[in-house]
């Protein structure tokens, strides 16, 4: 069983930055993809940023140029650097890791990010 745990987030003012971290107990190098999702009340969960174990990254259009996903190999974690935050970025953010064998995927418990003056 792979454990996934998000940290960071909280209350941030518009225009400011914060970084979310997703610590993974399993191997990141053997994963197919690692994805940050977000969800607001009444809406479906949407993929914000995805990165492959090879480092190829893709972003939701509304966060391109503001968010950066990366892998911290030393900490076996996936990071989401969020810059120039907007109120519409307010959501619960979830980390997902997907392994090709199985296939299997694992979710974190989610972490709240609130962007407000």
C-alpha positions in Angstrom: 0.0 0.0 0.0 1.4 3.4 -1.1 0.8 6.3 1.2 0.3 9.8 -0.2 0.3 12.9 2.0 -0.1 16.5 1.0 1.2 19.4 3.0 1.4 23.1 2.6 -1.5 25.3 1.6 -3.6 27.3 4.0 -4.7 30.9 3.6 -2.9 33.0 1.0 -3.5 36.5 -0.3 -4.1 37.2 -4.0 -0.9 37.6 -5.9 1.1 35.7 -3.4 2.8 32.3 -3.8 2.8 29.0 -1.9 4.1 25.5 -2.5 2.2 22.2 -2.0 4.2 19.1 -1.3 3.1 15.5 -1.9 5.1 12.9 0.0 5.0 9.4 -1.4 5.9 6.2 0.5 6.4 4.3 -2.7 8.8 4.7 -5.6 8.2 7.8 -7.7 10.6 6.6 -10.4 8.4 3.6 -11.2 5.2 5.6 -11.4 3.6 6.5 -14.7 2.2 9.9 -13.7 1.9 12.1 -10.7 -1.0 14.6 -10.8 -2.3 17.5 -8.7 -6.1 17.8 -8.8 -8.3 20.4 -7.2 -12.0 20.4 -6.3 -14.5 23.0 -5.2 -17.9 22.4 -3.7 -20.4 21.1 -6.2 -17.8 20.7 -8.9 -15.9 17.7 -10.3 -12.3 17.2 -9.4 -10.1 18.7 -12.2 -6.5 18.0 -13.1 -4.3 21.0 -12.5 -0.9 19.7 -13.3 0.6 16.3 -14.3 4.2 15.2 -14.5 5.6 11.9 -15.7 8.5 10.1 -13.9 10.6 11.3 -16.9 9.8 14.9 -16.0 7.4 15.8 -18.8 4.8 18.3 -17.4 1.4 19.5 -18.6 -0.9 22.1 -17.1 -4.6 23.2 -17.0 -4.8 26.3 -19.2 -5.9 28.5 -16.4 -2.7 27.9 -14.4 -0.2 27.9 -17.2 2.6 30.3 -16.4 1.6 30.5 -12.8 2.0 26.9 -11.5 5.0 24.6 -11.7 5.0 20.9 -10.9 8.2 19.2 -10.1 9.7 16.1 -8.5 11.9 16.4 -5.4 13.9 13.1 -5.6 15.7 13.8 -2.3 12.4 13.9 -0.5 10.5 11.5 -2.7 7.9 14.1 -3.2 6.0 15.9 -5.9 5.8 19.7 -5.5 3.4 22.2 -6.9 4.7 25.8 -6.8 1.8 28.2 -7.2 2.6 31.8 -8.0 0.4 34.8 -8.6 -2.5 33.1 -6.9 -6.1 34.2 -7.6 -9.3 33.7 -5.6 -10.5 31.3 -8.2 -7.6 29.0 -7.3 -9.3 28.4 -3.9 -10.0 24.7 -3.7 -9.1 21.4 -2.0 -6.0 20.1 -3.7 -5.3 16.4 -4.1 -2.2 14.5 -5.1 -2.5 11.4 -7.2 0.1 8.9 -8.2 -0.5 6.3 -10.9 1.5 3.2 -11.4 1.4 1.3 -14.7 1.5 -2.2 -13.0 -2.0 -3.2 -11.9 -2.7 -0.5 -12.8 -2.9 1.2 -9.5 -3.4 4.7 -8.3 -3.3 6.3 -4.9 -4.8 9.5 -3.5 -3.9 11.8 -0.7 -6.5 13.1 1.7 -6.5 16.6 0.2 -5.4 20.0 1.5 -7.2 23.3 1.5 -5.9 26.3 -0.3 -7.8 29.5 0.2 -6.9 32.6 -1.7 -8.5 35.7 -0.1 -7.5 39.2 1.0 
